[in-house]
Amino acid sequence: MIDLHYFPTPNTWKVSIMLEECALPYQVQIVDITQNDQFAPSFLTISPNNRVPAIIDHDAPEGSRSVFESGAILLYLAEKTRLFLAAEGPARTQAMEWLFWQVGGLGPMAGQGHHFRRYAPDGNEYAVERYTKECARLYRVLDRQLAGREWIAGDYSIADMACWGWVWFHRLHGQNLDDFANVKRWFLAMSARPAVQRAKQVGLAAVSPATKEMLQGDFYMQADDFAKDETRVQ
Ligand SMILES: N[C@@H](CCC(=O)N[C@@H](CS)C(=O)NCC(=O)O)C(=O)O
């Protein structure tokens, strides 16, 4: 059994998607980051960076093992299951390139775009413009990579899982998927996967009623509305 320390966000969706795709048994432990649960001493013992996601694998070879950082968790689960990452060779290298591109580029830059567009006080036009432009550049990079490819790095892999949740919030990055036809095709294809749909519901069902109400009244509802719009476009 795997404990998934979770709050419904792009970084944690990566892991719930992987767990659902691999059909690994797991249970969700909600870490309500709106209530500062991420700073609880018990959580810091498994996630010293006070961020979700983190996992505890109770079936690790040595008994029990915790892993933090979403990219490290994806790699750990891929190596544990031998799924969604080539064991060696160019396919593995390419998937790693795009996994690291996401954790070092798309995630942090889109996260800043998200923050300045959504949460910062007025008067941050410079930051909004900077991160909107950087997100546009990153979306263009991804769009070029997806030209003529179904998935980001060969077969469907942890690289796709890493990127999807961030692209979900493209509106909060100031981006329109109509400007990135390959990203849009990929995004919709991945959104249609049953495991992805299940993975996204996991957290929403598990958060407290008050948190769920807050999330639904906030940007999550916009994202859901967007999903319905995009499905209709298909
Ligand atoms: N590099 C980390 C980033 C994780 C991260 O930023 N998680 C956010 C949610 S998406 C979080 O826990 N935020 C809590 C906070 O800001 O205090 C990873 O990829 O796992």
Ligand as a Chemical Component Dictionary entry (heavy atoms), coordinates in Angstrom:
data_LIG
# 
_chem_comp.id                   LIG 
_chem_comp.type                 NON-POLYMER 
_chem_comp.pdbx_formal_charge   0 
_chem_comp.three_letter_code    LIG 
# 
loop_
_chem_comp_atom.comp_id 
_chem_comp_atom.atom_id 
_chem_comp_atom.alt_atom_id 
_chem_comp_atom.type_symbol 
_chem_comp_atom.charge 
_chem_comp_atom.model_Cartn_x 
_chem_comp_atom.model_Cartn_y 
_chem_comp_atom.model_Cartn_z 
_chem_comp_atom.pdbx_ordinal 
LIG N1  N1  N 0 9.245 20.911 -6.558 1  
LIG C1  C1  C 0 8.090 20.429 -5.839 2  
LIG C2  C2  C 0 7.032 21.510 -5.811 3  
LIG C3  C3  C 0 5.840 21.095 -5.004 4  
LIG C4  C4  C 0 4.903 22.260 -4.733 5  
LIG O1  O1  O 0 5.209 23.428 -5.009 6  
LIG N2  N2  N 0 3.756 21.921 -4.179 7  
LIG C5  C5  C 0 2.788 22.938 -3.837 8  
LIG C6  C6  C 0 1.426 22.537 -4.370 9  
LIG S1  S1  S 0 1.445 22.423 -6.155 10 
LIG C7  C7  C 0 2.714 23.081 -2.334 11 
LIG O2  O2  O 0 2.841 22.108 -1.623 12 
LIG N3  N3  N 0 2.524 24.296 -1.837 13 
LIG C8  C8  C 0 2.437 24.536 -0.443 14 
LIG C9  C9  C 0 2.991 25.869 -0.058 15 
LIG O3  O3  O 0 3.188 26.693 -0.956 16 
LIG O4  O4  O 0 3.229 26.101 1.130  17 
LIG C10 C10 C 0 7.545 19.152 -6.510 18 
LIG O5  O5  O 0 7.622 19.080 -7.742 19 
LIG O6  O6  O 0 7.083 18.253 -5.807 20 
# 
loop_
_chem_comp_bond.comp_id 
_chem_comp_bond.atom_id_1 
_chem_comp_bond.atom_id_2 
_chem_comp_bond.value_order 
_chem_comp_bond.pdbx_ordinal 
LIG N1  C1  SING 1  
LIG C1  C2  SING 2  
LIG C1  C10 SING 3  
LIG C2  C3  SING 4  
LIG C3  C4  SING 5  
LIG C4  O1  DOUB 6  
LIG C4  N2  SING 7  
LIG N2  C5  SING 8  
LIG C5  C6  SING 9  
LIG C5  C7  SING 10 
LIG C6  S1  SING 11 
LIG C7  O2  DOUB 12 
LIG C7  N3  SING 13 
LIG N3  C8  SING 14 
LIG C8  C9  SING 15 
LIG C9  O3  DOUB 16 
LIG C9  O4  SING 17 
LIG C10 O5  DOUB 18 
LIG C10 O6  SING 19 
# 
